[in-house]
Amino acid sequence: MVSEELLEILRCPYCVSGETRKPGDDPGRLELVHGCWLVCQEPDCGRKYPIRDDIPVMLIEEGDKWVDVAVADLPVPPPPASQ
């Protein structure tokens, strides 16, 4: 489980990076969903990052895999990392 303190610090890497940075003072805020997913709250992002073994997988490539999956359809627990 991700602590509230960590959740306050973490941001969607896509929304805070270089050319893809979103406008505003605090872009890329994340919401904990199903206890094992971090979902970007930017309206035009939709990236979702799994938490595996209590470690958030904050890779843009990982978020890209889940961008078209509805929050209600996210697998719980997240599947293991691809080999």
C-alpha positions as CSV (number, residue, x, y, z in Angstrom):
1,M,0.0,0.0,0.0
2,V,1.3,3.5,-0.9
3,S,1.3,5.9,2.1
4,E,-0.4,9.2,2.0
5,E,2.9,10.9,2.2
6,L,4.3,9.1,-0.8
7,L,1.1,9.8,-2.7
8,E,1.5,13.5,-2.1
9,I,5.0,13.4,-3.6
10,L,4.5,11.1,-6.7
11,R,3.4,12.6,-10.0
12,C,2.6,11.1,-13.4
13,P,6.0,11.1,-15.1
14,Y,4.4,11.8,-18.5
15,C,2.7,14.9,-17.3
16,V,5.8,16.4,-15.6
17,S,8.4,15.6,-18.3
18,G,9.8,18.0,-20.9
19,E,7.7,18.4,-24.0
20,T,4.7,16.5,-22.6
21,R,4.6,18.6,-19.4
22,K,1.0,19.7,-18.6
23,P,0.3,23.4,-17.6
24,G,-0.4,24.5,-14.1
25,D,1.4,24.7,-10.8
26,D,1.1,21.0,-9.9
27,P,0.4,18.8,-12.9
28,G,0.2,15.0,-12.9
29,R,-1.4,14.4,-9.5
30,L,-2.2,10.7,-8.9
31,E,-5.1,8.9,-7.2
32,L,-4.8,5.5,-5.5
33,V,-7.4,3.2,-7.0
34,H,-8.3,-0.4,-5.9
35,G,-5.3,-0.2,-3.5
36,C,-2.9,-1.2,-6.3
37,W,-3.1,1.4,-9.1
38,L,-2.0,5.0,-9.4
39,V,-4.2,6.9,-11.8
40,C,-3.2,10.2,-13.3
41,Q,-5.9,12.9,-12.7
42,E,-5.0,15.1,-15.7
43,P,-8.1,15.1,-17.9
44,D,-6.3,14.4,-21.2
45,C,-3.8,11.8,-19.8
46,G,-5.4,8.7,-18.4
47,R,-2.2,6.8,-17.7
48,K,-2.3,4.2,-14.9
49,Y,0.6,2.9,-13.0
50,P,0.5,-0.5,-11.2
51,I,1.8,-1.1,-7.7
52,R,3.7,-4.4,-7.6
53,D,5.1,-5.8,-4.3
54,D,4.3,-2.4,-2.7
55,I,6.4,-0.6,-5.2
56,P,4.8,1.9,-7.7
57,V,6.0,1.2,-11.2
58,M,6.3,4.8,-12.4
59,L,7.6,4.2,-16.0
60,I,5.9,6.1,-18.8
61,E,6.0,2.9,-20.9
62,E,4.0,1.1,-18.1
63,G,1.4,3.9,-17.9
64,D,1.1,3.8,-21.7
65,K,0.0,0.1,-21.6
66,W,-3.0,1.0,-19.5
67,V,-4.1,4.3,-20.9
68,D,-7.1,2.9,-22.8
69,V,-8.3,0.6,-20.0
70,A,-11.2,2.0,-17.9
71,V,-10.5,2.3,-14.1
72,A,-13.2,-0.2,-13.4
73,D,-11.6,-2.8,-15.7
74,L,-8.1,-2.6,-14.2
75,P,-6.9,-6.1,-13.0
76,V,-6.6,-6.5,-9.3
77,P,-3.9,-7.3,-8.5
78,P,-1.9,-5.9,-11.4
79,P,-0.3,-8.6,-13.6
80,P,3.3,-9.4,-13.1
81,A,5.9,-7.4,-15.2
82,S,6.5,-8.7,-18.7
83,Q,9.8,-10.5,-19.1
